[in-house]
């Protein structure tokens, strides 16, 4: 997925290269000139750091932003180039003199970019459709910048760089005379309004748009106050405004990058985190050192080396604890709020939702996460190709997880690592969901089998035993009428009724044995099949039994499952095969039991899976004991049903 357009990437690298060259030139000139430590040099240090930091931020935004307004990237680029140019001009003017242009650039080359950061940038954060207030405030800020730059560029030397005729100079004076006293105060006022608007969006805006706005609000406010301090009477040391400016620049650039790029920073992994930590620590140490040395210089004798030694020792002792705190804050700035570890967040939320994909997408701030169980090919999606992670439970593949980023964002290595960490949990949930579905289908099929068995039992009782008992009752009534008039006929009728009752009692015993022969309670599979053979022999189906003369006793559940499958297979032969015989083979070994029912009838139907509840019942019995059930042809004609049950080893 491309990061940005080729023009954007080319512009990003151009800005980075230009700021790098200007920074190197400024450092070389500083080393050559070796100027004394003054407040002016501290401002040059601020310009130097601004050029480095905003150059990196502009490179990130221009090179990675795919959608949204490009104005934040151009503002940070202007701040980077202007600050680096100001630092370069100041140091080379000290080292080698040079034309007045260097002095002019040092005085106001930084103005367009930094002023735009104060009065325009806050209204552009976060990236969203601009409202009427945003458009008015942005236009006002750009107008203020135009007037300020025009005033500086046309000012008398050495500040101005545009030569003016006397007539134009008079026109400039007439135009700017009423504006000059309020331009600096207008900067602070517009900056405070922009910071207030940013704070309101941070506290009241949509939750998904608040990421990084807290830091941006703090940085914008500090930056405005840094400019405001310069308007106060000179009661503070000259280094205080410069140190405040340095402190404000420690917050604002990183927050701007996070707000503009949001989750796209995840693709930079450790580089962004380490860069931000390095910058914040460096800026903090320099600011603390300069401030502490300046204060101690006023309290101690001028020639004493104590200030430098004391400050150096204190900073060295506090560096590691401060770095830990800064690292934690940077992680939260870049990766968002994390009230609990990501894995715990997803695991806890699984119990509150049936859509694990939506849970993962919300936790990782992704556009969508889908889980497929049929293959690695993802479904078509408007956001393009996804990041696909295979899901395995144990060593069994259970599906695939497909993740799409939000529009205008990227899926980097951090997102891939997070998905890889979540994959086992998601796989377990998918496997559990599949098991629950299989269990629900099994329960449904068992209910269907029970209903079918009840219907069959009802038919046998209603169509066989019920009419027979009714007939016997009528015969007994007729016998009672014949006892006095014709005792001999009554006696013959009683004999026939006795035979009928005996036959019906035998049918009841056979029906009970057909449901579950009592010998199965003792693991007697062979005797149970013998009874089944005799029962079907009276119905006209001949069953040939092949097996050992004596069988080892089987667990009741094994014997019951084997008998149930064999009985159902024989019932299917009687109903569907169109033959008068079948074969049942038993093969018992120490590690397994195999039961095979073979016939040479019509064969399997065109769709074996739709043969009815009988086939489902056989499969359910096989699954209950961990057995394997296979159905196939038996030679040129017929069907073979083979059940293989593993037996526990002693």
C-alpha positions, 0 to 999 in steps of 0.5 A: 500500500503506498504511503503517499503520492510520488510528489508528496514523497519527493517533497518530504525528502526535499524538505528533510534534505534542505533542513539537514544541510542548513542545520549542518551549515549552522553547526559548522559556523557555530563551531568556527565562530565560537560565540559567547553564551548569550540569550541571542545564542539560546534563541539560535539554539531554539531555531536549530532544534526547531529546524531538526524536529520540524524537518522530521515531522514535515517529512513524516506528514508529507511522506505518509499522509494519503488523505486529508488536508495538506496544509499541516504538512506545509506549515511544518515544512515552513517552520522547519525551513524557516527555523533552520535558515534563521539559525544558519544565517545567524551563525554564518553572519557571526563567523564570516560577516556577510551581506545584510540579508543574513541578518534579515533572515535571522530576524524573521525567516522563522516567522511564517512557519512558527506564527502559522503553528500558533494561529492556524495549525490548531484549527486544522487538528484533527483532520476532519471536514472543516466547519464554518468557524474553522474556515473563518479562523483559518482565513483570519490566521492566514491574513494575519500572517500575510500582513506580518510578513509584508510588514517585515519584508518591507521594513527598513534595513537591516530587517527588510529585504525589499527595497521601496521607493519613497512613495511606497515607503510612505504608503507602507507607513500609512498602512501599518502605522495603526497596525504595528502596535497591535500585531504582536498582541494579536498573535497572542490573542489569536493563539489563545483562541486557537488553543481554546478551540483545540482544548474544546475539541479535546474535551468535547469532540468525538472520542475517535478524534481526541487522540493526541489532542491533549498534547497538542493543546498543551504545546499550542498554549505553551507556544503562545505563552512563550511569545506572550512573555516577550511582550512583558516588561523586562523583569525576567532574565533574558534567557527565560523567554528562550527557555519557555520557547524551547519547552513549548517546542518539546510538546508541540511537534510530536503532538502534531505528527500524532494527530495528523497521522494517528494510527499511521505512526504504528507503522514506524514502530520503534523509530518514532518512539525512540526519536520522540524520547530522544528529542524530549530528553535532549530538549529537557536536559538542555533547558534544565541545564541552561536554566539552572546554570543561569540561576546559580550564576546569579546566586554564586560568585562568577568564577566558581565552577560549582554551578556547572558541576552541581547541575551536571550531577543532578541531571545525571542522577535524574536522567533515568527516572525521567526517561522512564516517565517520558517513555511511558508518556510517549508510548501513550501519545503514539499508541493511544490510551491503554487502560489495560493490556491489549490482550486482556482488553480483547479477552474480557470483551469477548464475553460481551459480544458475539462478534470477535472481529468487531472486538479486535477491530475496536481494540486495534482501531482498524476499519474492519476485521473479518474471520473466515473458516473456508480458506485464506482468500479474503472477501472483496473489500473497498479498502483493498487487500487486507493483512491476513493471519492464519488461525490454528488451534493446537496444530489444526487450522481453524480459519483466517483473520483478515484486517483492513486499516481505516481510510487513509491509514496503514497497517504497519509492523506493530499492528501485525505483531498485535494481531499475531499475539491475538491470533491464538485467542481468536483461534480458540474462540473460533474453534469454540464457536465451531464446536458449539455449532457442531454440538447444536447440530448434534443435539438437533439430530439427536432430537430428530432421531428420538422423534423418529424412534418414538414415531416408530414405537408409536406405529408398532404399538398403534398398528400392531399391539393396539388392534390385537388387544382390542380384538382380544377384548372383544373375544373375551366379551363374546366368550362371556356371552357363550359361557352359558349357552355354548360352553364348548365354543366358549372354551375353543374361543378362550384357547384362541385368545390365549394363543393370541395373548402369547403371540402378542407378549412375544412381540412386546418382548421382541420390541423391547429387545429391539430397543436395547437387548438386556444382554448389552448391559453385560457387554454381550454384543454377540448374544444381542446380535443373535437375538436380532438375527432371530427377530429378523428371521421371523420377518423374512430377512436372513442375517449371516453372522461372522465372528469369533466363537467367543468375544471378550466382554465390552464396555456397555457404551461400546457394545450399545453403540456397536449394536445400535449401528448394526441394527440401524444398518440391518433395518436399512437393508430390510427397507431399502436394499430389496434383498432377503439376506445380509452379512454381519462381520465382527472383528475384535482385536486388543486395540479396536472393534470392527463391525461390518454390515454388507448387502448386495442390494440396490446400493447407496442412494445418489446423495448418501448424506440425505438418506434420512435420520437413520444415517444421522443416528449411526453417525451420532452413535459413532461420534459418541464413542470416538469411532469411525463410520464409513459407507461405501459400495460392496462389490459391483452391487450393494452397500457396506457399512463399517464401524471401527471403534478404538478400545482402551489398552489395559 
